[in-house]
Amino acid sequence: MAHDAGRDSTLSLTSVESALDALLRDVMALDGERIACDDAAGRVLAEDITARLDVPGFDNSAMDGYAFHHADVGRPLSISQRIVAGQPATALEPETCARIFTGSEIPPGADTVIMQEQVSFNDDGSLSIHDPRIVDIGDNIRRQGQDVRAGDRLLVRGTKLEAAALGQLAGQGITTVTVTRAPRVALLSTGDEIVPPGKPLAPGQIYNSNRPMLKRLLERFGAHITMTADVPDAFEATCRLLQQAAQDADVVVTTGGVSVGEEDHVKQALETLGQLDLWRLAMRPGKPLALGRLPAHTGACRFVGLPGNPVSGYVGAWIYLRPLMGALLGCPALSTLPSIPARAAFATQTQARRHYMRATLSFTEQGPIAHAAADQNSAVLSSCIQANALAVIPEHSHISEGDEVECLWLLEG
């Protein structure tokens, strides 16, 4: 990969890193709320959880078989008891074994479990182990506390409660948990040419593809959409709707209206009502992206003005909205996307802006390969459907096929 420092200056454009610093500066995690664990899937813990119980709570069998004392490994063993899961075991009689099933309690006096496939029965009903040489003391026993010890930290604050974490909570008998309140987001669409799906299109109009796309992404990132609205191309109406949105939102997200056209009023409205932190970014797609704050009853409401082109909004959501939701939720896992180095199956070059190319990663024996979507135009939303990564091409770069490129893995949520 070659870099050319002699290309056009980026002094008038803000870097992605500077934009993220400005966006996340002074962001604090929102308050917590107590909810039932049954309703906590996908939510973010607002407290550390300490284990109440050992897991497993007692020594138990890892499989169906026979429990015995290892010192008796070479002797025929009569079956003295049968232990099923959920029933207590009694002490093992000398030179006997217990028929035992997966999850059942190991009886006192037993220290090993042999799989049922590794024994045979004698004429008198006793059993013998096929090959005593392969049996080690402690085989096939899950020890008490092997997974979790009472008093250990079970889950840390900021953990997103997915399947395994919910299972751990249930395994401790925990029924309620404190989670961070979901960020309230108002999602506004600007432009007289934008029409909701289902209505007839007049000449020059297009359907609003940004709203359902961004709503889904924001919800995946942990947000709660409190308001959606269409904003006409008028300065006074733009101001009124921004003020209304900010009153009950932690974040206001707009699409369109942040460029330099005569009908682009969002930037001016933001400067009039609140604070414009930065505008015009050194990235592609998504150069005309505005970040700032709006006044609200509870303090400053964060503002993110995404471009109207759908791909620009899609990429901007992953780069900016995801870490913002992570900061408001106190969830470190949302702060950055995993970076995967891959070999480029394409060639490209950049000038003054970093390019986030929609790409599909394939994993081969030689390592990950990045296949770029054929059409990288910011209006071609189909390029995002199969993409599972963004190939990051630095500004002033020339990429040849086979060069290593950084790819941001687009995870669920």
Secondary structure, DSSP 8 states (H G I E B T S, - for coil): -EE-TTS---TTSB-HHHHHHHHHTT-----EEEEEGGG-TT-BBSS-EE--S-BSSS-EESSSEEEE-GGGTTS-BEEEEEE-TTS------TTEEEEE-TT-B--TT--EEEEGGGEEE-TTS-EEES-GGG--TTTTEE-TTSSB-TTSEEE-TT-B--HHHHHHHHHTT--EEEEE---EEEEEEE-TTEE-TTS---TT-EE--HHHHHHHHHHHTT-EEEEEEEE-S-HHHHHHHHHHHHHT-SEEEEES--SSSTT--HHHHHHHHSEEEE--BSEES--S-EEEEEEETTEEEEEEEE-SSHHHHHHHIIIIIHHHHHHHHT-GGGTS--EEEEEESS-EE-SSSEEEEEEEEEEETTEEEEEE-S---TT-GGGGTS--EEEEE-TTEEE-TT-EEEEEE----
